């Protein structure tokens, strides 16, 4: 980057959340052109107090408390990694020129989510509004959307069904802490906490939650279903979707079943899927898991299997780090908007 290139004041709303921390890491790794990188906490107390603690982490020192109006007025790009209600306190009195919603609750419900690594047609510069609100797709939406569109480019999909195995990290630090305590307590024959999951998740899988996490899990399933429908927009059929709570701390897995009008061999399906950031493993390699993708923005796909009882059926297993994939997508969207005025990465409408 040359000294003449533009630099921006960037805010991370909900910076102490797991997703907020990941956004901060990706911003630094990708050398995003910021002049000031500001952390804004999004807590319940924000509803009653409009003043937000601001931390200039570029200088690694606490800055003065700024009112929401003052904070938003000086910010060019805001990454929202916090629930909608606290974030709105910061954004209510004046939007930055670019707001990227990673949480899914701030943007308009009919706004099509963006997936940066899938090519889109670039909007004319004179059609780009002064203030942009961009919905960054949930990682499950990204994985399923990419798999379906790339397969559809080779053969018409007639049927699709997906199960998403969600990690504890989607419930934040409380979910991770409870899963950790459950695991330790079970091994030491002690009672396990159940406040979040409502049941034993350690060494187990749950199709639904009975604790305080039940609402977020149901909301997440609805979010993915809605996002995927808007993103696909008829370009591929919307699959039946079911979320399952998996006993893992980080990273998610997806099991996707598709049937095509014409028989698509596993080898040709693998060729259709391969391409950044998707990598299809070979038969000689071990099956990818959540462990293999942690800390990366890769989507690892296992050896594709033809269904033994249905000639046109294929089974696809994919794994991705939900936090890193979401953060990388949001930062790349910001880079694209600042460079071209459009969230897409290329000037073509094709899918690669």
N, C-alpha and C positions, 0 to 999 in steps of 0.2 A: 504494500500500500504506500502510495506516495503522499507527501505532506499536503498536496493540493486536493486530495480526495475529501469529500464531505464526511463529517463526523456528526454523530447524533447523541442527544441526551436520551438515555434508555432507562426505563423503569421496569422492575419485576414486581408485580403486585402479588403478594403471597410468597415472598422470597424465601421464607423459612420452611415452606412446605416441601415435601419430597420432590414434587414436580418443579417448584421454583428453584430449588438447589440445582436440579439437572439443567434447567434453562441457563442458569448462571455459568455452569461448567461448559456447556456447548458454546455460549457466546464467546468465552475466552478461547476455547479450542479452535473455533472457526475464525478467530480474529475479527469479530464483528466490529465495524467502524464506529465505536462509541467514544465520546469525549468524557461523559460521566455515566457511570452505571450505578443506578440507585435502587436500593432495596426498600420496598414498602411492605410492611406487615399488614395482613388482613385478618383481624381478629374480631370476635364478637363485640368487643368494646368500641370498635369503630362506629357501630350504629349509633352510639350515644355521643361520641367524641369525634368531631370532624378533623382533628389534628392527627397527623400520621407521623410515626417515627421514620426519619429518612436517614439512610446510611450511605455515604459515598464510599463504595468499596474500592474504587480506583485509588483513592488516597488512604483507604483503610482507617478512616476516622469518622466518628459520629458527627453528623451535621446538625444544624438547628432544627427544631420542630417546625414544619411548614403546614399551613392550612391546605386543605385539599385543592382549593382553587389555585393557590400559588404553586403547588406541586405540579398539577396537571398542565398549567400554562407554560411551564418551562420544559416539558417533556415531549420529545418527538415520537418515540415508539414506546408502547406499553405492552408488556407480555403479562396477561392475566392468568395466573395459576392459582386462583382463589375462588371460593364460591361467589355466586353472583351478588348476593346482598352486601357483603363487605366491600367488594370491588366497586359497586355502584357509588359508595360513599366517596371514593377517590375520583371517580369519573363524572360525578353528577354535575359539577359546575363548569366543566370544560374538557372536551375530549382532546387527547393528543392527536396528531395528524394520522397516526396509525395505531390501532388497537388490535391485538391478536389474542383471541379468547381460546385458551387451552382447556378450560374447565367445562365448557359447554353450556353454561347457564346465562351468559351475558349477552351473546349475540342473538339476533332475532331468530325465532324457532324455524322459520322457513329459509334461512340463509344456507346455501350449499356449502358444506365443509370443504376445505382445501387440503389436497395432498400434493406436496411440492414436487415429489419425484416423478409424478405422472404428468406428462406433457399436456399443456392446455394452449388454446389460441390466445394470443396477446390482445388485450383490449386497446383500442385507439387511445392515444395519450389524452385527447381532448375529452374523452368520456370518463376519465378517472376522477372520482370525487375528491374534494379537498380533504375530507375526513374519511378514513377507511376503517370499517369494522370487519375483521376477517375471522371466520370460525376455523380453527385448526382442528382437523379430524382427530377423533379418538384413535389410538393405535389399532384397536380391533377393526375399526372402519378402514384404516389404511391397509391392513393385511388382507382382509377379505375383498376390499375394492380392487386392489392390485391383482390378486389371484383371479378373481372373476373376469375382470376386463382383459387380462392377458390371455386367459383361456378362450374367452369369447372371440378374440381376434383370430383364432384358429378353427373353432368349431362352435356351432350354436348350442348354447346351454339350455336344456329343457327343464332340468330339475336341479335344485341345490339346497343343501341343509348344512348348517354349521354349528359346532359347539365351541364356545370360547372358555378356556380354563383360566380364570382370573386369579391373580396373585393377591396376597394380603396387602400389598402396597397400595392398591387402589383405594383402600380405606384409610390411608395415611399412617403416621407413626403409631396410632392406637391399635390398628389392626396388626401391624408387625409385632408390637410389644405383646399383644395377647397371644398370638401364635407362638412366639418365643417362650412365653411363660407356660403355655399349654404343653409344649414339647418337653421343657425341662421338668415340669411337675409330673408328667406322666412317667418319665424315666425314673423319677425318685418316689413314685407311688404317693403323690400328694394330690389334693383336690385341684382342679383346673379352673381358671377364670372363664366365664362364658358371656360376659357383658356384650361383646361386639358380635361374636358369631352365634351365640345362643346355643351352641352345642360344641362337641369336640371336633375341631378341624384338624389338629395335629394327627398325622398318620391316617388321614381320612379325607374324603371329599364330600361336599355338601351341595345338593341341587338348589337349596334355598337357605337363607339365614333366618334365625328366630330372634337374634339380638338386635342391638341398635344399628348394626350394619345391614339389616334387611332392606331398609329403604334405599340406601345408596346402591345396593346390588341390583334392585329392581329398576331404579332410575338409570343405571348404567346400561342395562339390557335395552331399555326403551330408547336411550340415547343412541346406541349403536344401530339399532334397527331403523330409527328415523334418519340418522346421518347417512347410512348406507343407501336407503331408498332415495334420498335427495341427490347423493353423489352419483349413483348409477344412472338415475334419470331415464330408465328404460333401455340403457345401453347393454344391460345384462339383467337377468332375472334376480329379484330380491330373494335371497335364501331364507328358509326358516332358520331362526337363530335361537339358541339357548345358552345362557351363561351358567357356568358351574364354578363354585368356589373351590379352588385348589389349595392344598396345604403347602404352598411355596411362598417365600417372602417377596421375591422380585421376578419379573418377566412372566409373560403369558404364553400360552400355547393355543393353537387353533386346529380343530379337526374339521375339514371341509369335504363333503361328498357332493359330486356333480355327476349328472348324466348329460350326454350330448346327443344331438340329432344324428350325427354321423360318428361312427366309432373313432375315438381319438386314442392312439396308443400312448402308454406312459412315456415313451421316449419323446414323442412329438409334444406331449403336454409339458414335459420338462423343458424342451426348447422354447416353448411359448412363454413359460414363466421366468426363465433365466434373464437376468439383467438387473442392474443396480436398482435397489439395494437387495434384491432377492438372489439367493444362491441356493441351487438345488444340489444336495449331496449325492455322491456316487455310491454304488452298491458296496464298494470297498471301505467306505467311511462309516463311522458309527452314526446312529440316529441322532439328530440334533435335539437338544432339550433346552429348557429355560436357563440352565447353567451356562450353556455354550454361548448364549447371546447377551448375557448380562454385561452392561457397560458398553455395548455397541449399538449402532443404528441399523444393523443387518437384520434381514428376515431370512432365516434358514428354513429351507423346505426339505423334508425327508424324501427318500426314494418314493416316487409316485406308484401306487398300487392299483391295478385293475381289480374291480370287484369280481369275485369268482362266480357269482350267480347272475350278474347283469353285465353283458358284453359292453354296454356303453357307459358303465359306471366307473368312476375313478375316486380313490381316496387320497386326500392330500393332508399332510401333517406339517404345520409351520410353527416356528417359535420366534419370539421377538421380545426385546426389553421394552416394556410398556413405557417406562419413564424416559429412557434415552430416545426412543423413536418419536415420542410426542415432542420432546424438547428440540430435537434436530429438525423436525418438520416445521415447527413454529419459527425457529431462527432462519431457516432457509426461505420460508414464506416472506419474512421481513426483508431479507436480502433481495429477493426477487421484486417485491413491491417498490423498494427504494431504488432499484436499478432500472426496472422496466415499467413500473406502475401497475403490474399485474402479478398475482400470486403464482401463476404457472411458470415453469422453468424454460419453456421453449416456445417458439412461434408456430408450432405445429399442433394440430388437434389430434394427432395420433397418440397411441399408447405404446410406450416402450418399456 
